[in-house]
Amino acid sequence: MVGIYIDPTLKDRPENIGGPFDSQRRFKNDLRGENLRLLSAADYNKDGFQDMYFKVADGTAVLRALMHADGNIQYANYQSKADLTAFMTANNVSPSIWSGWI
């Protein structure tokens, strides 16, 4: 791993960096532990950026990684089944694509 994004939700709360709600920390741990499996990649919300979805090995969540054009991660967040459903439904993505991910 060469570099990683900074969790933007912690920008105004630097004291929480590295804590239990720091998605960067969880992402690093999941990478090291080989806990992520690629599910799919597409521009699901049509914003011009590739979304890569990974399944967390324990089946409790998926990881959505928003990619820069150069292939580096711009931002990543973990989504529960409810979060995934809300995001995909809001962006008119057919459940036939994502309903079996969690």
C-alpha positions as CSV (number, residue, x, y, z in Angstrom):
1,M,0.0,0.0,0.0
2,V,1.6,3.2,-1.1
3,G,-0.9,5.8,0.1
4,I,-4.4,6.1,1.3
5,Y,-7.1,8.7,1.5
6,I,-7.9,10.7,4.6
7,D,-11.4,10.1,6.0
8,P,-13.1,13.5,5.2
9,T,-15.6,12.9,8.0
10,L,-12.7,13.4,10.5
11,K,-11.3,16.5,8.9
12,D,-12.8,18.8,11.6
13,R,-12.1,16.2,14.4
14,P,-8.5,15.2,14.1
15,E,-8.6,13.8,17.6
16,N,-10.8,10.9,16.2
17,I,-8.3,9.9,13.6
18,G,-7.3,6.3,14.2
19,G,-10.4,5.7,16.3
20,P,-13.2,3.2,15.9
21,F,-15.2,5.4,13.5
22,D,-12.2,6.2,11.2
23,S,-13.0,4.4,7.9
24,Q,-9.3,4.7,6.8
25,R,-8.2,2.7,9.9
26,R,-10.8,0.0,9.2
27,F,-9.9,-0.1,5.5
28,K,-6.2,-0.6,6.3
29,N,-7.1,-3.4,8.7
30,D,-9.4,-5.1,6.1
31,L,-6.7,-4.9,3.5
32,R,-4.0,-6.3,5.7
33,G,-6.4,-9.1,6.9
34,E,-7.5,-9.9,3.3
35,N,-11.1,-9.3,4.4
36,L,-12.3,-7.6,1.1
37,R,-13.6,-9.3,-2.0
38,L,-14.3,-7.3,-5.2
39,L,-18.0,-7.3,-6.1
40,S,-18.4,-4.9,-8.9
41,A,-17.2,-1.6,-10.4
42,A,-19.3,1.0,-12.3
43,D,-20.3,4.7,-12.1
44,Y,-23.5,3.9,-10.2
45,N,-24.5,7.5,-9.4
46,K,-23.4,8.9,-12.8
47,D,-21.0,11.5,-11.3
48,G,-18.2,10.7,-13.6
49,F,-16.2,8.7,-11.0
50,Q,-15.9,4.9,-10.8
51,D,-17.4,3.2,-7.7
52,M,-15.8,0.0,-6.7
53,Y,-17.7,-2.2,-4.3
54,F,-16.1,-4.8,-2.1
55,K,-17.7,-7.4,0.2
56,V,-16.4,-7.5,3.8
57,A,-15.6,-11.1,4.6
58,D,-17.9,-11.3,7.6
59,G,-20.9,-10.3,5.4
60,T,-21.9,-7.4,7.6
61,A,-21.2,-4.6,5.2
62,V,-19.8,-3.6,1.8
63,L,-17.1,-1.1,1.1
64,R,-17.7,1.6,-1.6
65,A,-14.5,3.1,-2.9
66,L,-14.9,6.2,-5.1
67,M,-12.0,6.3,-7.5
68,H,-10.0,9.2,-9.0
69,A,-9.5,9.0,-12.8
70,D,-5.9,7.9,-12.1
71,G,-7.1,4.8,-10.3
72,N,-6.3,6.0,-6.7
73,I,-9.0,6.0,-4.1
74,Q,-10.6,9.4,-3.6
75,Y,-12.8,8.3,-0.7
76,A,-14.2,5.1,0.7
77,N,-17.0,4.3,3.1
78,Y,-18.6,1.2,4.6
79,Q,-22.2,0.7,3.9
80,S,-24.7,-1.4,5.8
81,K,-27.5,-3.2,3.9
82,A,-29.8,-0.2,4.5
83,D,-27.1,2.2,3.3
84,L,-26.4,0.2,0.2
85,T,-30.2,-0.1,-0.5
86,A,-30.7,3.6,-0.1
87,F,-27.7,4.6,-2.3
88,M,-28.6,2.2,-5.1
89,T,-32.3,2.9,-5.0
90,A,-31.7,6.7,-5.1
91,N,-29.5,6.2,-8.2
92,N,-32.0,3.9,-9.9
93,V,-29.7,0.9,-10.0
94,S,-31.6,-2.4,-10.4
95,P,-31.7,-4.6,-7.4
96,S,-30.8,-7.5,-9.7
97,I,-27.2,-6.0,-9.7
98,W,-26.7,-5.5,-6.0
99,S,-29.3,-7.3,-3.8
100,G,-27.1,-10.3,-3.1
101,W,-24.1,-8.4,-2.0
102,I,-24.9,-8.5,1.8
